């Protein structure tokens, strides 16, 4: 029950943040102009099924995945799993359609029904995942996902950080391009301040993984997350692994081991200070 109440509280806050990010990210810089649309037929014509790229498809899916997950989690307790999933999908479709219509009047944006489709699919995937997690937490006493259910904020931090580092998720297939992804390691110099700027968020991720770990050690899952991110920076288009972040990863592993040996309030306070500074 405590996990359920904590999850519902976290879902409400996360949903508010996600909706804000969706609206802000989709309509910035908010320069609206008249589109000369006088009828529903003209409005429909202004929303074509425009071609999209693989990176845009992945971005659309991931953008609405937490929306569907949070909304389905909140609705499931009152209306049941099936109605919660249907409600989350319908809400995502309506929100996405409203955003695309607004983008018709935002001169720097391209409105497309393809975006509505992939946004809705992302919400459906997120809602289904949330309902699976709820069912696992309800039916299994010590399921591996228990820590995720008990620490939704920590789990969200890890997912958002890894997603942030890997967006736009467009892979390149040539070894030559992969070499370009690691070329900065010997072409560029590392700077102390740049290293600190990478170190602090990786330490925060390390502590989030500590909260999610059964043995209260974040070193091993942090190493796995770093391997995933480093590999993505090499094989994804427009990404590269720079010396400052590479060094920050090594330092974060050592410092996470040290932070894991502090009391949780002390570690959290120290990281909060570093993040604010």
N, C-alpha and C positions, 0 to 999 in steps of 0.2 A: 504494500500500500504506500509506504514511504517513497519507494522508487517511482511508483506511478504518479504520486503528487509532485515529486521533484521533476519528473519528466514532463508533466503537463505545464508546470511553471516555466521550465526551460523552453518548451515548445512555443509558448506564448511570446516570450521575449525574442526568440530566434525568428519567429514568423514576422514580428514587427520589423526586425532588422532586415530580413530578407526582402520584404515588400518594399521597404525604403530603398534598398540597393537596386532592386529591379526597376523601380520607377526612375530613380536618379540615373542609373547607368543607361537606361533605354531612351531617356528624353533629354539628357544633357547635350548641348548647352541651353536648352529651353528657348530656342529662337523660333517662335511659331509665326507662320504667315498664312494668309488666306490661300486655299487650294482651289478655289472656284468650283466647289462641289455643291450642286443644287438638288441632287436626288439620291435615293438609295442605289439606283443603278450606277450612277457615277462614282459613288463611294465604293461599290463592289468592284468596279473597274480599276479603281486606284489601289486595290489590294490584290495584286496578281500572285500567281505561284512562281515567284522569282527563284532562279537558280541560286544555290548557296554552296559554300565550301565545306569541306570536312571539319575544319576547325570551328566554323560557325555552328555546324550541327552539334558538335560536342559541347560548345559553349552554351547553346540554347538548352540542351538536355540538362547540363549541370546547374545552370542558373535557376531552373524551376524544380530541380530535384529536392532541395531542402524545403521549398514552399510546400510541395506535396507531402513530404515527410512530416513536417510540423503540423499541418492542418489535419492530416489523417490521424495522427497521434492524438490530437485534441478531440476530434469528433468521435473516435472509436469508443471512448468510455461511455458516451451518451447514446449513440445511435447504432453501434455495432460496426463490425469490420467492413461489410459490403457497402453500407450506406456511407461510411467514412471515406472509403476509397472513391466512391462515385462523387461525393461532395467535393473532395479535393481536386479531382479531375475537372469537374464542372467549373469550380472556382478558378482554376488555372487557365482554362480555356477562355473564360470571360475576362480575366485580368489581361491575358496575353492579347486578346482581340482588342480590348480597350487601348492597350499600349500601342498596338500596330495602327489603329485608327488615329491616335494622337501623333504617331510618327509621320503620317501623311502631311501633317501641318508643320512638322519640324524639318526644316530644309536640309539638314545634314544627315538625315536618317532615311533608310530604305524600308518601306513597309512591305511585308510579304506574308502570305498565308502559310508559307513553309515554316516561318518562325512560329506561328501559332501552333502548327502541328507538332513540331519538335519540342516546344515549350510544354505542351500538354502531355506529350509522351514522357518528358522528364519528370513532371509532377506525378504521373501515374507510377513511374518506377520508384520515385521517392516515397509515395504513399504505400505502395506494396512492401517496400523495405521496412518502413516504420511499423506496419502491421505484423510483419514477420518477427521483428524484434519484440513487439509487445507480447505476441503469443509465446515466444521463447522464454521471456522473462516470467510469464505467468505460469507456464507449465513445467519448467525445469528449475530445480532448486539451485544448482551450481553450474549453470551453462556458461561456456566461454564468453558469451555476449553479455553476461551479467554486469561486467565492469562498464561496458558501453552504456547500458541502461542506467546504471547508477551515476555515471559521470558524463551526461550528454554534452555539457559545455566543453569538457576536455576533448571528447571525441570530435566535436565540431571544429575546434581549433586545429586539430591535426589535419582533418580533411581539407579545411579551407586553406591552410598553409601549403600543403602539397599541391592542391589545385592551383593556387596562386603562382607557385613556382613553375608549373608545367603548362599553363594556358599559353597558346591556343590549341595544344594537343594535336598538332599537325606533324606526323612523322616524316622524316626524310630517309631514303633507302640507300643512298650511296655512301660507301666507306670514306670517300673523300670529304663528303659533308660531315660525317661523324668526326673526322680528324679536325675539321674546322671548329667543331664544338668543344674540343679540348685544347685547341691551339693557344687560347689566352693564358693557359697555365704556364707556358714558357715564353710567350710573347709580351705579356704584361707584367708590370711590377705590382706587388701587393702593397697596400697602405694600411697603417695601423688603425686609422679611424674607420676605413671601409670594412676592415675585419670585425671591428666592434659592432658595426651596424648589421652585419650578418650574424654575429655571434649571439646577440641578445634574443632575437626571435627563435633561433634554433634552441637556445636554452629553455625558452618558454615551451616550445614543442616537446623538449625532453621532459619537462616537469608534467606536462599534460599526459605524456605516455607513461610516466611514473604512476600517475593517478589511475590510469587504465590497466596497469600491470598487476597481476595477482601477487607477485613477490615484491611489489613496491620498488622495483628497479627499472628505470627507463633506458638504461644503456643499450640493451640488446634491441628493443623495438626502435629506438632512435637510430641505431646503426642501419636497421632495415629501411627505415624511412629515408635516410640519407642515400643509401644505395639506389633506391627507387628514383629519388629526385636527381641524383647525379647521372644516372643512366638516361633519364628523360631529357636532361639538359644537353646531352650529347646527340640523341637521336631525334629530337623534335626541332622543327623548323624555327629559326630565329632565336634559338637558345644557345647558351654556351656556359661552360663552367669556368669561373674566373678565380684567380689565385686567392683573393680575399675570402670568398665563400668556402673554397676548399680548405684553407687554414682554419676558418671559423668552425667548420664541421669537426675537424680533429680536436680543436679546443673544447667544443661543446660536448663531445663524448667524455673527455676527461673531467670537465667541470660538472657534468650531469652525475657522474659517479660520485663526486664530492657532495653535490647538493642532495643526493639521495640519502646521505648520511646525516643530514640536518633534520631537525623537526620541521614538519610541513609548514607551519606559520612562518618560521624563520626563512626557509627557502623561498616561499611565496613573497614575503616582504622584501627580500634582497632582490628578487627578479623584478618586482614592481618598481623599486627604486631605480634599477638599471634601465628599465623600459621608459620610465618617466624622464630620466636624465638624457 
